[in-house]
Amino acid sequence: MNDFISFPALNLKFGISDTIFSFRLFGVQLELRWYGLLIAIGFLLAVVYAMRRVKQFDIDSDRMIDVVLVCAIFAFLGARIYYVLFAPDRADFFDNPLSILQVWKGGLAVYGGIIFAFITAIWMCRVRKVNTLSMFDLGSLGFLIGQSIGRWGNFFNQEAFGGNTSLPWGMTGSIIQRGINGEGYDPSLPVHPTFLYESLWCALGFVLLHLLSKKAYKFKGQIFSLYIVWYGLGRF
């Protein structure tokens, strides 16, 4: 079945796939998916940004990289664990535990990555003697970059959508229609692209907190606190 995305009010419809390409390596079928690629791009851009701002937050660049690399590993593990635990088909993972390791077939959850990254960052900051609040301030700006880009992976997966809407940017798609069937929504009507709302909210939050950190950075933990408030408002 060929999957599609449609914006009925805009008279737009096009085919879409969550997989960029697939290939076999040593007898194993591997796939490069948009979700993973976009997370990787967001992560790399966040690191590049952090390297350019590291001195202002009084953090040694080498120590910051140490913290970031270890956090990235545990964030990846956390994203996979969270997905496995809360996936609708999680019973399949427990029936076939080896499938948990097959991350190339897709299945990462942003929130699991954030939780594991947060816990690991506290530990690594102590190990590498980096001020935790300064690291969280800088990391918050990086998270906003990563979240604004990574959320577009939900577009290709046709997930993270809201209820039915008649707004011009309401979207629907083959996977969306199958996913909301029986969920109390009308699968024949467009839905809110909540992934887009969160992406734009995070992008706006990055711009605002970036400017604030440049012009009015008063104390350690300030940007992190505002990030929590901003992101919380967006989720609300």
C-alpha positions, 0 to 999 in steps of 0.5 A: 500500500502506498501511503499518502499525506493530504491537506484537503483545504489546500487541495494538496496530496502527495505520496510519502514514506517514513523510509529514505532507503533500505539495503541489505548488509551481511544478510541483515535488512537495514533502513534509513528512516526520516525520523532517525535522520532528523533527530541526528541533524537536530543533535548535530546542529545543537552541538554546533550551536553549543560549541559557539556559545560555550564560553559565554556559559563558562564551560570548558568545550572539551568537558562539554563534549564529554558530557554531550557524547555520553548523554547522547548514548544514553539518550538513544538507549532511553528513546528506544526503551521508552518506545518499547515499553509504551508501543501499542505492539509492545507485546511483540517485543517481549515475545521476541526480545531480539527485536528490541535491538533492531532499531534500524526498523524504527522505534524511538521516543523523544521523551525517553531520550530527554529523560535519560539525557537529563539524568545522565547529564547530572551524573556526567557534570559531576564526573567532569566537574562542569557546573550543572546549571550552566550546562542545563542552560546551554543544553536547553537551547540545544534541546529546543533546536533538536526538538523543533527539527526532530518533530518533523519525523512525526510528519513522515511517520504520520503520528503526533496528531490531534483531533479533527479540525476544519482549519486550512492546515488540517491534514490527513493521510493513510496511516492517520486514517487507520490510526484514528479509526475507533479513537473517537475521531472521524477518519474521513476528516482532517486532524490538527498537525500537533507535531507542527505546533510543537515544532514551531513552538520550540523554534520560537522558544529557541529564538526568544531564549537565545536573545535573552541569553545574549542580552539578559543572562543574569544567573545560572539556571535562568535559561533552563527554568524558562525552558521548563516554563516555555515547554510546559506552556506549549504542552498545555 
